[in-house]
């Protein structure tokens, strides 16, 4: 799964860090946190994980900010006469490869 978002501030004056990670069924997915530093601009923050999900599971994209100046978060933009750029995109891919590796428990179990 992959989540990506355009981050920054609406006035273009925010400075600080934005964190993005995934949560499955109310529990943070280990080692999924990513961080991007924003300095008076916008940038893209990407979070990717490989994990097993089943019907009925609830997946969330969670973010937080460490702000040094202004306000930071996910922002949309519309460059000139072009279509709007969304603040967040999400993609999920199904893999037909089902062999469990020796690393599965390390990343997905307590």
Biopython code that builds the backbone (N, CA, C, O; Angstrom):
import numpy as np
from Bio.PDB.StructureBuilder import StructureBuilder

atoms = [
    (1, "UNK", "N", (0.843, -1.160, 0.000)),
    (1, "UNK", "CA", (0.000, 0.000, 0.000)),
    (1, "UNK", "C", (0.890, 1.225, 0.000)),
    (1, "UNK", "O", (1.991, 1.220, 0.551)),
    (2, "UNK", "N", (0.391, 2.265, -0.626)),
    (2, "UNK", "CA", (1.183, 3.490, -0.709)),
    (2, "UNK", "C", (0.253, 4.683, -0.556)),
    (2, "UNK", "O", (-0.772, 4.784, -1.230)),
    (3, "UNK", "N", (0.627, 5.578, 0.336)),
    (3, "UNK", "CA", (-0.072, 6.837, 0.498)),
    (3, "UNK", "C", (0.917, 7.964, 0.259)),
    (3, "UNK", "O", (2.047, 7.921, 0.746)),
    (4, "UNK", "N", (0.494, 8.965, -0.484)),
    (4, "UNK", "CA", (1.369, 10.112, -0.752)),
    (4, "UNK", "C", (0.536, 11.377, -0.660)),
    (4, "UNK", "O", (-0.618, 11.407, -1.087)),
    (5, "UNK", "N", (1.126, 12.411, -0.103)),
    (5, "UNK", "CA", (0.397, 13.656, 0.047)),
    (5, "UNK", "C", (1.253, 14.868, -0.213)),
    (5, "UNK", "O", (2.458, 14.875, 0.038)),
    (6, "UNK", "N", (0.596, 15.904, -0.728)),
    (6, "UNK", "CA", (1.257, 17.197, -0.904)),
    (6, "UNK", "C", (1.138, 17.944, 0.423)),
    (6, "UNK", "O", (0.035, 18.182, 0.914)),
    (7, "UNK", "N", (2.272, 18.306, 0.991)),
    (7, "UNK", "CA", (2.274, 18.938, 2.304)),
    (7, "UNK", "C", (2.886, 20.323, 2.223)),
    (7, "UNK", "O", (3.675, 20.621, 1.326)),
    (8, "UNK", "N", (2.514, 21.152, 3.161)),
    (8, "UNK", "CA", (3.020, 22.515, 3.236)),
    (8, "UNK", "C", (2.038, 23.349, 4.029)),
    (8, "UNK", "O", (1.383, 22.854, 4.946)),
    (9, "UNK", "N", (1.939, 24.628, 3.668)),
    (9, "UNK", "CA", (0.975, 25.515, 4.307)),
    (9, "UNK", "C", (0.269, 26.316, 3.226)),
    (9, "UNK", "O", (0.833, 26.574, 2.163)),
    (10, "UNK", "N", (-0.962, 26.707, 3.503)),
    (10, "UNK", "CA", (-1.737, 27.438, 2.507)),
    (10, "UNK", "C", (-1.105, 28.774, 2.144)),
    (10, "UNK", "O", (-1.247, 29.238, 1.013)),
    (11, "UNK", "N", (-0.416, 29.393, 3.085)),
    (11, "UNK", "CA", (0.207, 30.684, 2.784)),
    (11, "UNK", "C", (1.657, 30.549, 2.326)),
    (11, "UNK", "O", (2.303, 31.552, 2.024)),
    (12, "UNK", "N", (2.182, 29.306, 2.271)),
    (12, "UNK", "CA", (3.550, 29.085, 1.809)),
    (12, "UNK", "C", (4.620, 29.522, 2.789)),
    (12, "UNK", "O", (5.782, 29.665, 2.409)),
    (13, "UNK", "N", (4.246, 29.741, 4.061)),
    (13, "UNK", "CA", (5.209, 30.248, 5.043)),
    (13, "UNK", "C", (5.467, 29.287, 6.201)),
    (13, "UNK", "O", (6.116, 29.658, 7.179)),
    (14, "UNK", "N", (4.967, 28.059, 6.100)),
    (14, "UNK", "CA", (5.152, 27.101, 7.183)),
    (14, "UNK", "C", (6.527, 26.454, 7.158)),
    (14, "UNK", "O", (7.081, 26.176, 6.094)),
    (15, "UNK", "N", (7.067, 26.219, 8.347)),
    (15, "UNK", "CA", (8.364, 25.555, 8.485)),
    (15, "UNK", "C", (8.238, 24.486, 9.566)),
    (15, "UNK", "O", (7.698, 24.739, 10.643)),
    (16, "UNK", "N", (8.740, 23.291, 9.268)),
    (16, "UNK", "CA", (8.725, 22.208, 10.248)),
    (16, "UNK", "C", (8.724, 20.852, 9.578)),
    (16, "UNK", "O", (9.030, 20.732, 8.392)),
    (17, "UNK", "N", (8.378, 19.828, 10.348)),
    (17, "UNK", "CA", (8.355, 18.451, 9.859)),
    (17, "UNK", "C", (6.932, 17.920, 9.843)),
    (17, "UNK", "O", (6.131, 18.229, 10.725)),
    (18, "UNK", "N", (6.628, 17.116, 8.829)),
    (18, "UNK", "CA", (5.347, 16.424, 8.749)),
    (18, "UNK", "C", (5.637, 14.925, 8.728)),
    (18, "UNK", "O", (6.488, 14.462, 7.969)),
    (19, "UNK", "N", (4.928, 14.174, 9.562)),
    (19, "UNK", "CA", (5.082, 12.720, 9.658)),
    (19, "UNK", "C", (3.839, 12.053, 9.077)),
    (19, "UNK", "O", (2.728, 12.553, 9.252)),
    (20, "UNK", "N", (4.019, 10.926, 8.386)),
    (20, "UNK", "CA", (2.907, 10.155, 7.833)),
    (20, "UNK", "C", (3.186, 8.676, 8.072)),
    (20, "UNK", "O", (4.273, 8.191, 7.760)),
    (21, "UNK", "N", (2.202, 7.953, 8.629)),
    (21, "UNK", "CA", (2.346, 6.518, 8.836)),
    (21, "UNK", "C", (0.991, 5.859, 8.688)),
    (21, "UNK", "O", (-0.036, 6.530, 8.593)),
    (22, "UNK", "N", (1.001, 4.522, 8.668)),
    (22, "UNK", "CA", (-0.240, 3.770, 8.499)),
    (22, "UNK", "C", (-0.603, 3.037, 9.778)),
    (22, "UNK", "O", (0.254, 2.642, 10.570)),
    (23, "UNK", "N", (-1.902, 2.872, 9.946)),
    (23, "UNK", "CA", (-2.459, 2.185, 11.105)),
    (23, "UNK", "C", (-3.444, 1.139, 10.583)),
    (23, "UNK", "O", (-4.277, 1.438, 9.727)),
    (24, "UNK", "N", (-3.347, -0.073, 11.094)),
    (24, "UNK", "CA", (-4.234, -1.163, 10.688)),
    (24, "UNK", "C", (-5.016, -1.635, 11.906)),
    (24, "UNK", "O", (-4.441, -2.043, 12.915)),
    (25, "UNK", "N", (-6.339, -1.571, 11.789)),
    (25, "UNK", "CA", (-7.230, -1.989, 12.885)),
    (25, "UNK", "C", (-6.881, -1.317, 14.211)),
    (25, "UNK", "O", (-6.872, -1.955, 15.264)),
    (26, "UNK", "N", (-6.595, -0.019, 14.139)),
    (26, "UNK", "CA", (-6.337, 0.765, 15.338)),
    (26, "UNK", "C", (-4.935, 0.657, 15.897)),
    (26, "UNK", "O", (-4.647, 1.238, 16.943)),
    (27, "UNK", "N", (-4.045, -0.076, 15.225)),
    (27, "UNK", "CA", (-2.678, -0.261, 15.716)),
    (27, "UNK", "C", (-1.694, 0.237, 14.659)),
    (27, "UNK", "O", (-1.802, -0.121, 13.486)),
    (28, "UNK", "N", (-0.735, 1.063, 15.080)),
    (28, "UNK", "CA", (0.272, 1.563, 14.142)),
    (28, "UNK", "C", (1.027, 0.405, 13.501)),
    (28, "UNK", "O", (1.413, -0.543, 14.185)),
    (29, "UNK", "N", (1.239, 0.480, 12.189)),
    (29, "UNK", "CA", (2.048, -0.518, 11.492)),
    (29, "UNK", "C", (3.509, -0.182, 11.761)),
    (29, "UNK", "O", (3.963, 0.926, 11.478)),
    (30, "UNK", "N", (4.231, -1.137, 12.304)),
    (30, "UNK", "CA", (5.628, -0.921, 12.695)),
    (30, "UNK", "C", (6.465, -0.453, 11.513)),
    (30, "UNK", "O", (6.278, -0.906, 10.384)),
    (31, "UNK", "N", (7.377, 0.446, 11.787)),
    (31, "UNK", "CA", (8.350, 0.946, 10.808)),
    (31, "UNK", "C", (7.705, 1.581, 9.574)),
    (31, "UNK", "O", (8.309, 1.587, 8.502)),
    (32, "UNK", "N", (6.489, 2.114, 9.708)),
    (32, "UNK", "CA", (5.844, 2.750, 8.554)),
    (32, "UNK", "C", (5.940, 4.272, 8.588)),
    (32, "UNK", "O", (5.532, 4.929, 7.631)),
    (33, "UNK", "N", (6.468, 4.846, 9.663)),
    (33, "UNK", "CA", (6.547, 6.303, 9.778)),
    (33, "UNK", "C", (7.538, 6.890, 8.775)),
    (33, "UNK", "O", (8.638, 6.369, 8.591)),
    (34, "UNK", "N", (7.133, 7.969, 8.138)),
    (34, "UNK", "CA", (8.012, 8.736, 7.259)),
    (34, "UNK", "C", (7.955, 10.186, 7.699)),
    (34, "UNK", "O", (6.986, 10.606, 8.333)),
    (35, "UNK", "N", (8.986, 10.958, 7.368)),
    (35, "UNK", "CA", (9.019, 12.367, 7.764)),
    (35, "UNK", "C", (9.587, 13.186, 6.619)),
    (35, "UNK", "O", (10.522, 12.762, 5.938)),
    (36, "UNK", "N", (9.016, 14.355, 6.416)),
    (36, "UNK", "CA", (9.493, 15.286, 5.388)),
    (36, "UNK", "C", (9.574, 16.670, 6.018)),
    (36, "UNK", "O", (8.641, 17.110, 6.690)),
    (37, "UNK", "N", (10.686, 17.348, 5.800)),
    (37, "UNK", "CA", (10.856, 18.709, 6.292)),
    (37, "UNK", "C", (10.325, 19.697, 5.266)),
    (37, "UNK", "O", (10.622, 19.592, 4.075)),
    (38, "UNK", "N", (9.540, 20.656, 5.736)),
    (38, "UNK", "CA", (8.976, 21.707, 4.891)),
    (38, "UNK", "C", (9.630, 23.022, 5.293)),
    (38, "UNK", "O", (9.751, 23.327, 6.479)),
    (39, "UNK", "N", (10.049, 23.797, 4.301)),
    (39, "UNK", "CA", (10.700, 25.083, 4.559)),
    (39, "UNK", "C", (10.125, 26.135, 3.608)),
    (39, "UNK", "O", (10.672, 26.374, 2.532)),
    (40, "UNK", "N", (9.021, 26.756, 4.012)),
    (40, "UNK", "CA", (8.368, 27.809, 3.210)),
    (40, "UNK", "C", (7.977, 27.352, 1.809)),
    (40, "UNK", "O", (8.104, 28.129, 0.863)),
    (41, "UNK", "N", (7.510, 26.124, 1.645)),
    (41, "UNK", "CA", (7.175, 25.618, 0.317)),
    (41, "UNK", "C", (6.203, 24.452, 0.472)),
    (41, "UNK", "O", (5.712, 24.190, 1.571)),
    (42, "UNK", "N", (5.927, 23.755, -0.621)),
    (42, "UNK", "CA", (5.199, 22.497, -0.558)),
    (42, "UNK", "C", (6.114, 21.393, -1.066)),
    (42, "UNK", "O", (7.037, 21.640, -1.842)),
    (43, "UNK", "N", (5.846, 20.185, -0.622)),
    (43, "UNK", "CA", (6.623, 19.022, -1.048)),
    (43, "UNK", "C", (5.720, 17.803, -0.951)),
    (43, "UNK", "O", (4.575, 17.914, -0.512)),
    (44, "UNK", "N", (6.216, 16.654, -1.350)),
    (44, "UNK", "CA", (5.422, 15.427, -1.315)),
    (44, "UNK", "C", (6.016, 14.468, -0.291)),
    (44, "UNK", "O", (7.229, 14.260, -0.245)),
    (45, "UNK", "N", (5.151, 13.895, 0.520)),
    (45, "UNK", "CA", (5.536, 12.924, 1.539)),
    (45, "UNK", "C", (4.924, 11.578, 1.165)),
    (45, "UNK", "O", (3.720, 11.495, 0.924)),
    (46, "UNK", "N", (5.740, 10.521, 1.112)),
    (46, "UNK", "CA", (5.292, 9.196, 0.686)),
    (46, "UNK", "C", (5.484, 8.195, 1.819)),
    (46, "UNK", "O", (6.512, 8.197, 2.496)),
    (47, "UNK", "N", (4.488, 7.345, 2.018)),
    (47, "UNK", "CA", (4.544, 6.268, 3.003)),
    (47, "UNK", "C", (4.146, 4.973, 2.303)),
    (47, "UNK", "O", (3.096, 4.910, 1.663)),
    (48, "UNK", "N", (4.986, 3.935, 2.422)),
    (48, "UNK", "CA", (4.707, 2.657, 1.772)),
    (48, "UNK", "C", (4.880, 1.516, 2.768)),
    (48, "UNK", "O", (5.793, 1.540, 3.594)),
    (49, "UNK", "N", (4.004, 0.519, 2.690)),
    (49, "UNK", "CA", (4.146, -0.682, 3.516)),
    (49, "UNK", "C", (3.674, -1.898, 2.728)),
    (49, "UNK", "O", (2.867, -1.794, 1.805)),
    (50, "UNK", "N", (4.195, -3.034, 3.117)),
    (50, "UNK", "CA", (3.701, -4.318, 2.623)),
    (50, "UNK", "C", (3.225, -5.077, 3.846)),
    (50, "UNK", "O", (4.003, -5.345, 4.762)),
    (51, "UNK", "N", (1.952, -5.421, 3.859)),
    (51, "UNK", "CA", (1.389, -6.152, 4.990)),
    (51, "UNK", "C", (0.160, -6.909, 4.526)),
    (51, "UNK", "O", (-0.413, -6.599, 3.481)),
    (52, "UNK", "N", (-0.236, -7.880, 5.289)),
    (52, "UNK", "CA", (-1.418, -8.672, 4.971)),
    (52, "UNK", "C", (-2.656, -7.951, 5.497)),
    (52, "UNK", "O", (-2.699, -7.540, 6.657)),
    (53, "UNK", "N", (-3.654, -7.802, 4.641)),
    (53, "UNK", "CA", (-4.936, -7.250, 5.073)),
    (53, "UNK", "C", (-6.029, -8.214, 4.644)),
    (53, "UNK", "O", (-5.887, -8.936, 3.658)),
    (54, "UNK", "N", (-7.112, -8.216, 5.390)),
    (54, "UNK", "CA", (-8.223, -9.112, 5.119)),
    (54, "UNK", "C", (-9.517, -8.317, 5.069)),
    (54, "UNK", "O", (-9.570, -7.170, 5.513)),
    (55, "UNK", "N", (-10.560, -8.935, 4.525)),
    (55, "UNK", "CA", (-11.869, -8.293, 4.455)),
    (55, "UNK", "C", (-12.275, -7.833, 5.847)),
    (55, "UNK", "O", (-12.154, -8.581, 6.817)),
    (56, "UNK", "N", (-12.756, -6.602, 5.940)),
    (56, "UNK", "CA", (-13.188, -6.047, 7.215)),
    (56, "UNK", "C", (-12.117, -5.282, 7.968)),
    (56, "UNK", "O", (-12.421, -4.588, 8.938)),
    (57, "UNK", "N", (-10.855, -5.397, 7.535)),
    (57, "UNK", "CA", (-9.785, -4.634, 8.177)),
    (57, "UNK", "C", (-9.969, -3.144, 7.910)),
    (57, "UNK", "O", (-10.514, -2.753, 6.878)),
    (58, "UNK", "N", (-9.516, -2.326, 8.836)),
    (58, "UNK", "CA", (-9.593, -0.872, 8.704)),
    (58, "UNK", "C", (-8.183, -0.311, 8.613)),
    (58, "UNK", "O", (-7.391, -0.449, 9.545)),
    (59, "UNK", "N", (-7.871, 0.325, 7.483)),
    (59, "UNK", "CA", (-6.564, 0.931, 7.267)),
    (59, "UNK", "C", (-6.712, 2.444, 7.339)),
    (59, "UNK", "O", (-7.611, 3.014, 6.721)),
    (60, "UNK", "N", (-5.825, 3.097, 8.094)),
    (60, "UNK", "CA", (-5.842, 4.551, 8.223)),
    (60, "UNK", "C", (-4.476, 5.124, 7.877)),
    (60, "UNK", "O", (-3.447, 4.502, 8.140)),
    (61, "UNK", "N", (-4.475, 6.306, 7.289)),
    (61, "UNK", "CA", (-3.264, 7.098, 7.107)),
    (61, "UNK", "C", (-3.289, 8.166, 8.187)),
    (61, "UNK", "O", (-4.241, 8.941, 8.276)),
    (62, "UNK", "N", (-2.250, 8.212, 9.006)),
    (62, "UNK", "CA", (-2.184, 9.113, 10.150)),
    (62, "UNK", "C", (-1.046, 10.099, 9.922)),
    (62, "UNK", "O", (0.009, 9.726, 9.409)),
    (63, "UNK", "N", (-1.259, 11.360, 10.304)),
    (63, "UNK", "CA", (-0.162, 12.317, 10.192)),
    (63, "UNK", "C", (-0.075, 13.186, 11.433)),
    (63, "UNK", "O", (-1.045, 13.359, 12.172)),
    (64, "UNK", "N", (1.115, 13.726, 11.638)),
    (64, "UNK", "CA", (1.334, 14.694, 12.707)),
    (64, "UNK", "C", (2.352, 15.711, 12.212)),
    (64, "UNK", "O", (3.031, 15.489, 11.209)),
    (65, "UNK", "N", (2.450, 16.823, 12.923)),
    (65, "UNK", "CA", (3.393, 17.872, 12.533)),
    (65, "UNK", "C", (4.206, 18.337, 13.731)),
    (65, "UNK", "O", (3.726, 18.356, 14.864)),
    (66, "UNK", "N", (5.442, 18.709, 13.452)),
    (66, "UNK", "CA", (6.307, 19.400, 14.407)),
    (66, "UNK", "C", (6.594, 20.753, 13.770)),
    (66, "UNK", "O", (7.465, 20.867, 12.909)),
    (67, "UNK", "N", (5.863, 21.772, 14.192)),
    (67, "UNK", "CA", (5.899, 23.064, 13.512)),
    (67, "UNK", "C", (6.847, 24.028, 14.212)),
    (67, "UNK", "O", (6.757, 24.240, 15.421)),
    (68, "UNK", "N", (7.756, 24.608, 13.434)),
    (68, "UNK", "CA", (8.654, 25.641, 13.953)),
    (68, "UNK", "C", (8.082, 27.030, 13.686)),
    (68, "UNK", "O", (8.327, 27.967, 14.447)),
    (69, "UNK", "N", (7.305, 27.160, 12.581)),
    (69, "UNK", "CA", (6.740, 28.460, 12.211)),
    (69, "UNK", "C", (5.494, 28.238, 11.364)),
    (69, "UNK", "O", (5.489, 27.379, 10.482)),
    (70, "UNK", "N", (4.442, 29.002, 11.623)),
    (70, "UNK", "CA", (3.227, 28.936, 10.822)),
    (70, "UNK", "C", (2.401, 27.695, 11.092)),
    (70, "UNK", "O", (2.387, 27.171, 12.206)),
    (71, "UNK", "N", (1.712, 27.231, 10.055)),
    (71, "UNK", "CA", (0.874, 26.037, 10.140)),
    (71, "UNK", "C", (1.271, 25.095, 9.011)),
    (71, "UNK", "O", (1.602, 25.542, 7.913)),
    (72, "UNK", "N", (1.238, 23.789, 9.280)),
    (72, "UNK", "CA", (1.582, 22.785, 8.278)),
    (72, "UNK", "C", (0.516, 21.709, 8.218)),
    (72, "UNK", "O", (-0.172, 21.447, 9.205)),
    (73, "UNK", "N", (0.385, 21.090, 7.063)),
    (73, "UNK", "CA", (-0.541, 19.982, 6.884)),
    (73, "UNK", "C", (-0.590, 19.598, 5.421)),
    (73, "UNK", "O", (0.293, 19.957, 4.642)),
    (74, "UNK", "N", (-1.632, 18.864, 5.052)),
    (74, "UNK", "CA", (-1.825, 18.480, 3.657)),
    (74, "UNK", "C", (-2.579, 19.591, 2.940)),
    (74, "UNK", "O", (-3.549, 20.133, 3.470)),
    (75, "UNK", "N", (-2.136, 19.928, 1.741)),
    (75, "UNK", "CA", (-2.731, 21.035, 1.002)),
    (75, "UNK", "C", (-3.042, 20.615, -0.430)),
    (75, "UNK", "O", (-2.341, 19.789, -1.015)),
    (76, "UNK", "N", (-4.100, 21.194, -0.982)),
    (76, "UNK", "CA", (-4.383, 21.045, -2.407)),
    (76, "UNK", "C", (-3.859, 22.285, -3.113)),
    (76, "UNK", "O", (-3.656, 23.329, -2.493)),
    (77, "UNK", "N", (-3.644, 22.159, -4.403)),
    (77, "UNK", "CA", (-3.213, 23.328, -5.176)),
    (77, "UNK", "C", (-3.827, 23.255, -6.565)),
    (77, "UNK", "O", (-4.272, 22.195, -7.006)),
    (78, "UNK", "N", (-3.846, 24.379, -7.240)),
    (78, "UNK", "CA", (-4.343, 24.428, -8.606)),
    (78, "UNK", "C", (-3.405, 25.312, -9.413)),
    (78, "UNK", "O", (-3.545, 26.535, -9.420)),
    (79, "UNK", "N", (-2.436, 24.683, -10.102)),
    (79, "UNK", "CA", (-1.458, 25.458, -10.871)),
    (79, "UNK", "C", (-2.066, 26.056, -12.134)),
    (79, "UNK", "O", (-2.377, 25.338, -13.084)),
    (80, "UNK", "N", (-2.232, 27.369, -12.136)),
    (80, "UNK", "CA", (-2.766, 28.057, -13.319)),
    (80, "UNK", "C", (-4.130, 27.539, -13.720)),
    (80, "UNK", "O", (-5.028, 27.418, -12.887)),
    (81, "UNK", "N", (-4.283, 27.232, -15.005)),
    (81, "UNK", "CA", (-5.566, 26.753, -15.524)),
    (81, "UNK", "C", (-5.650, 25.228, -15.527)),
    (81, "UNK", "O", (-6.561, 24.666, -16.135)),
    (82, "UNK", "N", (-4.727, 24.555, -14.865)),
    (82, "UNK", "CA", (-4.698, 23.087, -14.814)),
    (82, "UNK", "C", (-5.686, 22.561, -13.778)),
    (82, "UNK", "O", (-6.250, 23.320, -12.990)),
    (83, "UNK", "N", (-5.880, 21.244, -13.797)),
    (83, "UNK", "CA", (-6.746, 20.601, -12.811)),
    (83, "UNK", "C", (-6.118, 20.685, -11.424)),
    (83, "UNK", "O", (-4.902, 20.823, -11.292)),
    (84, "UNK", "N", (-6.951, 20.601, -10.396)),
    (84, "UNK", "CA", (-6.449, 20.643, -9.022)),
    (84, "UNK", "C", (-5.563, 19.439, -8.730)),
    (84, "UNK", "O", (-5.797, 18.340, -9.233)),
    (85, "UNK", "N", (-4.551, 19.665, -7.915)),
    (85, "UNK", "CA", (-3.682, 18.604, -7.418)),
    (85, "UNK", "C", (-4.235, 18.199, -6.051)),
    (85, "UNK", "O", (-4.320, 19.041, -5.157)),
    (86, "UNK", "N", (-4.617, 16.918, -5.865)),
    (86, "UNK", "CA", (-5.200, 16.523, -4.585)),
    (86, "UNK", "C", (-4.171, 16.554, -3.469)),
    (86, "UNK", "O", (-2.966, 16.467, -3.708)),
    (87, "UNK", "N", (-4.665, 16.680, -2.251)),
    (87, "UNK", "CA", (-3.746, 16.698, -1.118)),
    (87, "UNK", "C", (-3.254, 15.299, -0.770)),
    (87, "UNK", "O", (-2.197, 15.166, -0.153)),
    (88, "UNK", "N", (-3.991, 14.245, -1.149)),
    (88, "UNK", "CA", (-3.601, 12.881, -0.780)),
    (88, "UNK", "C", (-4.025, 11.902, -1.866)),
    (88, "UNK", "O", (-5.121, 12.007, -2.416)),
    (89, "UNK", "N", (-3.147, 10.950, -2.172)),
    (89, "UNK", "CA", (-3.490, 9.831, -3.051)),
    (89, "UNK", "C", (-3.141, 8.542, -2.317)),
    (89, "UNK", "O", (-2.230, 8.509, -1.489)),
    (90, "UNK", "N", (-3.875, 7.487, -2.633)),
    (90, "UNK", "CA", (-3.644, 6.193, -1.996)),
    (90, "UNK", "C", (-3.740, 5.105, -3.043)),
    (90, "UNK", "O", (-4.623, 5.138, -3.900)),
    (91, "UNK", "N", (-2.834, 4.137, -2.981)),
    (91, "UNK", "CA", (-2.850, 2.988, -3.887)),
    (91, "UNK", "C", (-2.655, 1.714, -3.080)),
    (91, "UNK", "O", (-1.872, 1.678, -2.132)),
    (92, "UNK", "N", (-3.377, 0.672, -3.467)),
    (92, "UNK", "CA", (-3.206, -0.643, -2.845)),
    (92, "UNK", "C", (-3.034, -1.663, -3.957)),
    (92, "UNK", "O", (-3.695, -1.586, -4.993)),
    (93, "UNK", "N", (-2.157, -2.600, -3.738)),
    (93, "UNK", "CA", (-1.853, -3.610, -4.742)),
    (93, "UNK", "C", (-2.002, -4.989, -4.122)),
    (93, "UNK", "O", (-1.576, -5.224, -2.991)),
    (94, "UNK", "N", (-2.608, -5.893, -4.871)),
    (94, "UNK", "CA", (-2.753, -7.268, -4.414)),
    (94, "UNK", "C", (-1.614, -8.095, -4.988)),
    (94, "UNK", "O", (-1.339, -8.050, -6.187)),
    (95, "UNK", "N", (-0.969, -8.837, -4.134)),
    (95, "UNK", "CA", (0.124, -9.703, -4.566)),
    (95, "UNK", "C", (-0.350, -11.145, -4.560)),
    (95, "UNK", "O", (-1.010, -11.585, -3.618)),
    (96, "UNK", "N", (-0.016, -11.875, -5.604)),
    (96, "UNK", "CA", (-0.375, -13.287, -5.650)),
    (96, "UNK", "C", (0.691, -14.148, -4.982)),
    (96, "UNK", "O", (0.512, -15.357, -4.837)),
    (97, "UNK", "N", (1.787, -13.539, -4.581)),
    (97, "UNK", "CA", (2.872, -14.265, -3.929)),
    (97, "UNK", "C", (2.531, -14.419, -2.459)),
    (97, "UNK", "O", (2.422, -13.423, -1.745)),
    (98, "UNK", "N", (2.363, -15.641, -1.996)),
    (98, "UNK", "CA", (1.868, -15.852, -0.636)),
    (98, "UNK", "C", (2.863, -16.512, 0.305)),
    (98, "UNK", "O", (2.529, -16.742, 1.467)),
    (99, "UNK", "N", (4.052, -16.820, -0.142)),
    (99, "UNK", "CA", (5.028, -17.458, 0.735)),
    (99, "UNK", "C", (5.411, -16.488, 1.854)),
    (99, "UNK", "O", (5.752, -15.335, 1.593)),
    (100, "UNK", "N", (5.355, -16.953, 3.075)),
    (100, "UNK", "CA", (5.729, -16.129, 4.217)),
    (100, "UNK", "C", (7.240, -16.164, 4.385)),
    (100, "UNK", "O", (7.844, -17.235, 4.457)),
    (101, "UNK", "N", (7.836, -14.998, 4.446)),
    (101, "UNK", "CA", (9.288, -14.936, 4.628)),
    (101, "UNK", "C", (9.631, -14.994, 6.106)),
    (101, "UNK", "O", (8.757, -14.851, 6.961)),
    (102, "UNK", "N", (10.906, -15.203, 6.404)),
    (102, "UNK", "CA", (11.351, -15.227, 7.796)),
    (102, "UNK", "C", (11.198, -13.865, 8.452)),
    (102, "UNK", "O", (11.254, -13.758, 9.677)),
    (103, "UNK", "N", (11.002, -12.807, 7.638)),
    (103, "UNK", "CA", (10.877, -11.450, 8.167)),
    (103, "UNK", "C", (9.430, -11.069, 8.477)),
    (103, "UNK", "O", (9.189, -10.022, 9.076)),
    (104, "UNK", "N", (8.464, -11.900, 8.081)),
    (104, "UNK", "CA", (7.059, -11.541, 8.263)),
    (104, "UNK", "C", (6.747, -11.191, 9.715)),
    (104, "UNK", "O", (6.186, -10.129, 9.986)),
    (105, "UNK", "N", (7.099, -12.062, 10.642)),
    (105, "UNK", "CA", (6.776, -11.812, 12.048)),
    (105, "UNK", "C", (7.473, -10.580, 12.592)),
    (105, "UNK", "O", (6.918, -9.882, 13.441)),
    (106, "UNK", "N", (8.673, -10.301, 12.121)),
    (106, "UNK", "CA", (9.417, -9.135, 12.599)),
    (106, "UNK", "C", (8.642, -7.847, 12.347)),
    (106, "UNK", "O", (8.644, -6.949, 13.189)),
    (107, "UNK", "N", (7.984, -7.748, 11.203)),
    (107, "UNK", "CA", (7.345, -6.498, 10.820)),
    (107, "UNK", "C", (5.849, -6.457, 11.084)),
    (107, "UNK", "O", (5.262, -5.375, 11.052)),
    (108, "UNK", "N", (5.219, -7.572, 11.339)),
    (108, "UNK", "CA", (3.771, -7.578, 11.430)),
    (108, "UNK", "C", (3.199, -8.144, 12.718)),
    (108, "UNK", "O", (1.985, -8.099, 12.921)),
    (109, "UNK", "N", (4.019, -8.659, 13.568)),
    (109, "UNK", "CA", (3.531, -9.247, 14.810)),
    (109, "UNK", "C", (4.265, -8.633, 15.994)),
    (109, "UNK", "O", (5.354, -8.078, 15.843)),
    (110, "UNK", "N", (3.671, -8.735, 17.151)),
    (110, "UNK", "CA", (4.352, -8.280, 18.371)),
    (110, "UNK", "C", (5.377, -9.288, 18.812)),
    (110, "UNK", "O", (6.052, -9.082, 19.820)),
]
sb = StructureBuilder()
sb.init_structure("model")
sb.init_model(0)
sb.init_chain("A")
sb.init_seg("    ")
for serial, (resi, resn, name, xyz) in enumerate(atoms, 1):
    if name == "N":
        sb.init_residue(resn, " ", resi, " ")
    sb.init_atom(name, np.array(xyz, "f"), 0.0, 1.0, " ", f" {name:<3s}", serial, name[0])
structure = sb.get_structure()
